[in-house]
Amino acid sequence: MTRRGAIVRTCLLAGAIALPGAPGFAATTPAEASRFLSQATLGADWEEIHRTAGIGLPAWLDEQFERPVGLQQPDLDRRAQMGLELDSEHRRWSWWQQVMAGPDPLRQRVALALSEIFVVSDNQDAVGTNSRGAANYYDTLLGNAFGNYRDILHDVSLHPIMGAYLSHLRNEKSDPRVGRFPDENYAREIMQLFSIGLFRLRPDGTLLPDGAGRPIPTYDNDDITELAKVFTGLSFASPDGDFYEGVEVWTEPMRMYDAHHEPGVKHLLLGKYLPAGQTGMADVDAAIDNLVRHPNVGPFFARRLIQRLVTSNPTPRYVQRVAAAFADDGRGVRGDMKAVLRAVLLDPEARRAPVGSETGRGMLRESFLRRVHLARAFDAANQASSYPIGDGGAPVDFGQRPLSSPTVFNFFLPDYQPTGEIADAGLFAPEFQIVTAVTAITSANELRSQVQGVMNGDPVEALEVRLDLHDEIAMAADVRALIDRLDLLLMADTMSAPMKEVLVRILERVSDPEARAKLAIQLISISPEYSVLK
Amino acid sequence: MNRRKFLGQASCAAVGTTALVNTLLNMRMFNALAAPGEDYRALVCLFFSGGIDSFNLLVPSGTSEYQEYAAVRGDLALPQDVLLPITPATPDGRTYGLHPGVAGLQSLFGQGRLAVVANLGTLVEPTNLAQFRNGSVRLPVGLFSHSDQQMSWQTSIPDQRSAIGWAGRMADIIQTGNCDDNISMNISLSGSNVWQTGRVTSHYTITENGSQGLWDYGGTSEGAILRTEAVDSLLALQYQHLFERTFAAKMRGAIDAHLDFSAAIAGVPPLTTVFSDTHLSRQFRMIALTIAARQALCMKRQTFFVEVGGWDHHDEVLLNQAAMLPVVSAALSEFQTALVELDVADLVTTFTASDFGRTLSSNGRGSDHAWGGNHLVMGGAVAGGDLYGNFPSLFAGNNLDTGRGRLIPTTSVDEYFAELALWFGVPAADLDLILPNIGRFYSAGTGAAPVGFLNGGPVPSRQANRKLTAPPRGRRRQLERMRP
């Protein structure tokens, strides 16, 4: 057998991965491409689904990895240069601008997922009022999305927006004379939320119990007070070099001010320690390396990323495969994000087509991401090719808005279980935490408004962002064809026959093509079947 | 609601085993509670999320104790002369003051409507410093972590990670025979929370403006009729996927509940009590209106959950609390005034909770995660104007200090909640169904109150509760199976 033949055969056995460009192969089906793009992007339109089906999923990933970065800060810098005001709303405009028109759909999707793991929030004044800094923070996530986990952890830790959010900015060394101790906030959350979690994990992400069957804490409070010492002495990289009063530079990494850094030996995890007398930044680097090398990181981060992109309840084997890719990308590199993303998105568990009997498969779509999905699937735009969408009501109406989490614990917890059958089945469903009797209704009303009219209340008509429904309206005379198109576009061809029958029965009573197309999209967008990404 | 009507509703609701058990318990409770006055109780939980620095809410003000406080708090210490003096009814040899921003609370304390419970926190079992240090005592899971300690406070089972809260367990057992299955006895003004999540009963969520309705739903225009039919049809489909079925049920429940809830609220006469123009005050106003609508909603027992966030003051404790505590003080005062206006002050008890207390020592204008903290209980049934629990010594290295002024709690949340649950009507014999660890801290058989801050008054006394016989063995086993 030729080498090429062996590859083809292997790929065929793997079931989902076809060799791009091989003669006689349709790389994959539009349905599979649509489902994949629901996981790997914030939404895809008809053309992108069919283009992806043509080139295949691995080729699509390779292509995305090479795309330039759609950064937010340049938009804000332009506004600043023009002397225009800058607040959180304008940062959200640039978020929409890049999400809708940026060159990098995969990167935008991954950065959003990272922003829900390495959480900062504009509900805190320092983040809300320093929009260029917050945009720069998000750009840091974008820039590292295909880089290395170690760089993410490092850059996030040194970002002044994170420093302000978790209060290690201007964190002063201890002073026994006045009974002052280093701030423990960042030391705690970098371990609990950004790297290793509270309890020892097996390589497959399940809890590693002690002899009595109890979970084993990864650290104790002494470890926190020790790591708190590491994160002292950081402040703005101000030209005047003043730790306390220096100019606030929000778009550059914090600088170490060694005179304010806790001196002395510091203990780390895994029996390591930092020697006395080295620079503060050497302490920080070594402490971050110490966390990155911890065996928990791979399975911890793997589960979080899988939950954001693919499924709330990955099997331990799936987590283990992704954790293995984290541990070694095949070239001996630990933490390579491309390897991790390939492992997450091309895993057989992610790629296997949904089967009706799998009643816990997939995840609830994030509340706000339904809005983004509709915008991208229907190429929302205005006459100025801009996206001045402020989403002022989204935190209440959707219970969610990018970079507006109520706390560093994100909008929902990884282990959230809604009362009833899901909890009874022992399944997790994080996104249900923000589905309440309020948001279930208000988000449905907002989705209706988005489809019916405009996505922003801009007083200038040319700036109103609307969905482009020309194709759907043009074919609306044929109700079944319309539904089939929307099924592929929005639901990856998973719509059940009974749901189709309901839609046909209702839509046949609407004769105006535009009204019919809009009602069809509205009903799908609030339907239980669409709401679950399977 | 008369007994016949209640029986009718109960039997309709009794479709499953759990519901049947609930109904039997309901009947037992309702019989037991045939006391004079209206048979209604509400518990309101005000949750300070983030971990409130409550040793600046209640401060020792006598010279020597204040010096001890000022020394340990460093740059976090409030000046002695700004503290609002309070005089607890039971002298302990010390004097105390409240934070200068809570004049309303000082006034309620003086009127005997507010009590303070000192150094309260999560404990798996009674714990002292030697045991803490030598590891001979079980400690709360994820001690000092926000998410875990919020969970522990809300479950009152700090030795486990559980998604079932103690108000949820109460609702599972004593869910009253309300008119609408979609409106739980547990109502949240702050979205999903563990405290009100039960195994079978969850919470109903409203906003400061009440419930939310789907636009056009139930309307009479041609378009509205079509939309209503479409939504009803989609939600009525038989879904196999658990997530789809859960989503459909949530949406169905929300649509239906709004119709009843909004009608009930619309029937409430306007309150004359004026509420401040803050989110928290507007939320408390809506709680008052919901309580006022209790008969239209057929509620005999209710809990309310309000979360007010932003207390994780690793920085600028003094500035932030100076801005935030007056908002809390005003909202609580206005709420109590509205309850008096509605003539239900004795039937509603409000209590505070939080992730944890904070370090007594400073990290430079901020404090870090700690353990024991001080809390407030307010209401007409509260034996107010007094301090409960044990206010600790504050000097660094005292016999409760695990380091940096992270104090071991001297009253467990189990005891605090037991006091509230008994008042709410949970029979003493069933207390451990609500608070499974309570036996480690309190014996219901002694006749003493768990902490003592609630009066008997017009509510059925705990004496009466204790006279209740335990459920028959089989029934109790059924209930025990519902434990987390």
Chai-1 contact restraints between the chains, C-beta under 6 A:
chainA,res_idxA,chainB,res_idxB,connection_type,confidence,min_distance_angstrom,max_distance_angstrom,comment,restraint_id
A,S167,B,H314,contact,1.0,0.0,6.0,A-B,restraint_1
A,S167,B,D315,contact,1.0,0.0,6.0,A-B,restraint_2
A,E172,B,G364,contact,1.0,0.0,6.0,A-B,restraint_3
A,V178,B,G74,contact,1.0,0.0,6.0,A-B,restraint_4
A,G179,B,G74,contact,1.0,0.0,6.0,A-B,restraint_5
A,G179,B,S361,contact,1.0,0.0,6.0,A-B,restraint_6
A,R180,B,S362,contact,1.0,0.0,6.0,A-B,restraint_7
A,R180,B,G364,contact,1.0,0.0,6.0,A-B,restraint_8
A,F181,B,S361,contact,1.0,0.0,6.0,A-B,restraint_9
A,F181,B,N363,contact,1.0,0.0,6.0,A-B,restraint_10
A,F181,B,R404,contact,1.0,0.0,6.0,A-B,restraint_11
A,D183,B,H314,contact,1.0,0.0,6.0,A-B,restraint_12
A,D183,B,N363,contact,1.0,0.0,6.0,A-B,restraint_13
A,D183,B,G366,contact,1.0,0.0,6.0,A-B,restraint_14
A,E184,B,D368,contact,1.0,0.0,6.0,A-B,restraint_15
A,N185,B,H314,contact,1.0,0.0,6.0,A-B,restraint_16
A,Q192,B,S145,contact,1.0,0.0,6.0,A-B,restraint_17
A,L198,B,G142,contact,1.0,0.0,6.0,A-B,restraint_18
A,G356,B,Q240,contact,1.0,0.0,6.0,A-B,restraint_19
A,T359,B,Q240,contact,1.0,0.0,6.0,A-B,restraint_20
A,T359,B,H241,contact,1.0,0.0,6.0,A-B,restraint_21
A,T359,B,L242,contact,1.0,0.0,6.0,A-B,restraint_22
A,G360,B,L242,contact,1.0,0.0,6.0,A-B,restraint_23
A,L364,B,F243,contact,1.0,0.0,6.0,A-B,restraint_24
A,F409,B,S147,contact,1.0,0.0,6.0,A-B,restraint_25
A,Q417,B,A163,contact,1.0,0.0,6.0,A-B,restraint_26
A,P418,B,T246,contact,1.0,0.0,6.0,A-B,restraint_27
A,T419,B,T197,contact,1.0,0.0,6.0,A-B,restraint_28
A,T419,B,S202,contact,1.0,0.0,6.0,A-B,restraint_29
A,E421,B,L242,contact,1.0,0.0,6.0,A-B,restraint_30
A,I422,B,L242,contact,1.0,0.0,6.0,A-B,restraint_31
A,I422,B,T246,contact,1.0,0.0,6.0,A-B,restraint_32
A,Q433,B,S192,contact,1.0,0.0,6.0,A-B,restraint_33
A,V435,B,K250,contact,1.0,0.0,6.0,A-B,restraint_34
A,T436,B,G191,contact,1.0,0.0,6.0,A-B,restraint_35
A,T436,B,T205,contact,1.0,0.0,6.0,A-B,restraint_36
A,A437,B,Y204,contact,1.0,0.0,6.0,A-B,restraint_37
A,A437,B,T205,contact,1.0,0.0,6.0,A-B,restraint_38
A,A437,B,A254,contact,1.0,0.0,6.0,A-B,restraint_39
A,A437,B,A257,contact,1.0,0.0,6.0,A-B,restraint_40
A,V438,B,T205,contact,1.0,0.0,6.0,A-B,restraint_41
A,V438,B,T207,contact,1.0,0.0,6.0,A-B,restraint_42
A,V438,B,Q212,contact,1.0,0.0,6.0,A-B,restraint_43
A,A440,B,K250,contact,1.0,0.0,6.0,A-B,restraint_44
A,A440,B,M251,contact,1.0,0.0,6.0,A-B,restraint_45
A,A440,B,A254,contact,1.0,0.0,6.0,A-B,restraint_46
A,I441,B,Q212,contact,1.0,0.0,6.0,A-B,restraint_47
A,I441,B,L214,contact,1.0,0.0,6.0,A-B,restraint_48
A,I441,B,A254,contact,1.0,0.0,6.0,A-B,restraint_49
A,T442,B,Q212,contact,1.0,0.0,6.0,A-B,restraint_50
A,N445,B,W215,contact,1.0,0.0,6.0,A-B,restraint_51
A,P498,B,L237,contact,1.0,0.0,6.0,A-B,restraint_52
A,V502,B,S233,contact,1.0,0.0,6.0,A-B,restraint_53
A,V502,B,L234,contact,1.0,0.0,6.0,A-B,restraint_54
A,I506,B,A230,contact,1.0,0.0,6.0,A-B,restraint_55
A,L523,B,A230,contact,1.0,0.0,6.0,A-B,restraint_56
A,S527,B,L234,contact,1.0,0.0,6.0,A-B,restraint_57
A,P528,B,Y239,contact,1.0,0.0,6.0,A-B,restraint_58
A,P528,B,E244,contact,1.0,0.0,6.0,A-B,restraint_59
A,P528,B,F247,contact,1.0,0.0,6.0,A-B,restraint_60
A,P528,B,A248,contact,1.0,0.0,6.0,A-B,restraint_61
A,E529,B,E244,contact,1.0,0.0,6.0,A-B,restraint_62
A,S531,B,F247,contact,1.0,0.0,6.0,A-B,restraint_63
A,V532,B,H241,contact,1.0,0.0,6.0,A-B,restraint_64
A,V532,B,F243,contact,1.0,0.0,6.0,A-B,restraint_65
A,V532,B,E244,contact,1.0,0.0,6.0,A-B,restraint_66
